[in-house]
């Protein structure tokens, strides 16, 4: 093989390598943009969920207090029902 042909083939190989790397980087950039968009949407949804759940904390405390009062009020009723069932 002559030196000229060898040089031309080497330059063509290098150009192909550069083109393949460029295509790969373009594809990778698109995927990273898509991931960034998804993360942005997820961030907005998490913030919305956090805002909605922020009000749930005090409400849950109120519900727990009401359930605790109900439990203590039902204890005597359960005892009476147990005694009535034995009779």
N, C-alpha and C positions, 0 to 999 in steps of 0.2 A: 504494500500500500504506500502510495506516495505521501510525502509530508503535507502537501496541500490538502489532499483528501482527508488526512488525519486531523488537520487543524479545522477544516470545515465541519467534519463530524463532531468534533469536540465542542465547537461553538454552537452547533445545532443542539447537542445534548444539554449544554448549559442553558440555552434559551428554553428548551422544553422543561427543564427543571424549574426555571424561574416562572414559567407560565403555570405549571402545576402548583407550585407554591402560592402563586397569586390567587388562583382559583380556590385553593384550600383556605386561604386567609379570608377571601370574600365570603365563602360559605360559613366559616367560623364566626365572622363578624355578624352575619345575619342571625345565626343561632343565638349569639350573645345578646343582640338587640331584642330578640323575641323573649329571651329569659328575663332581660331587664324590664320589658313591658309587663310580663307576667308578675314579676316581683312588685312592680309599682301597683298593679291592680290588687294584688294580695295585701299590700300595705294599706291601701284605702279600705279594703274590706275588714281588716283587723282593727283599724281605727274606728270604723263604724260599729263593729261588734263591741269594742271596748266601751264606747259611749253608751250603747244600749245596756250593757251589763253593769255600768257604773250605778245606775238607778236601782238595779236589782239587789244590791247589797243591803241597803236599809230595809227594803221590802222583805227580804229573806229573814232579817232579824225580827221584824214584826210578826211574820208568819210563824217563826220558831217560838216566839213568846206566846202567841195564841195557842199553838199546839201544846206547849208545855202546860199552860193553864187548863186546857181541855183534858190533858192526860191526868192532871191532879184532880180534876173534877169528876173524871170517870172512874177513879179508883173506888170511891164509895158505892157507886152504882154497880160496879162489877161485883163487889162483895155482896150487896143485896141480891143480885141475880144468882150468885152462887148459893147463897142460903135458901133462896126461893126454890132453886132446882133440887136441893136436897130434901125438901119437905114433901 
